[in-house]
């Protein structure tokens, strides 16, 4: 996929995908010129909020 995403200056956009094995996180930081941060962590089945 080759799409362009942006966040308005001063805003932060977050995307979270909780899966069965991993939780993926994406953050677009409009305060830092649209810098993108990506993280992956194991999903915690007993409480999925721990992975986030």
PyMOL commands that set and color helices and strands:
alter all, ss='L'
color gray80, all
select helices_A, chain A and resi 30-32+48-50
alter helices_A, ss='H'
color red, helices_A
select strands_A, chain A and resi 12-18+22-29+35-42
alter strands_A, ss='S'
color yellow, strands_A
deselect
rebuild
show_as cartoon
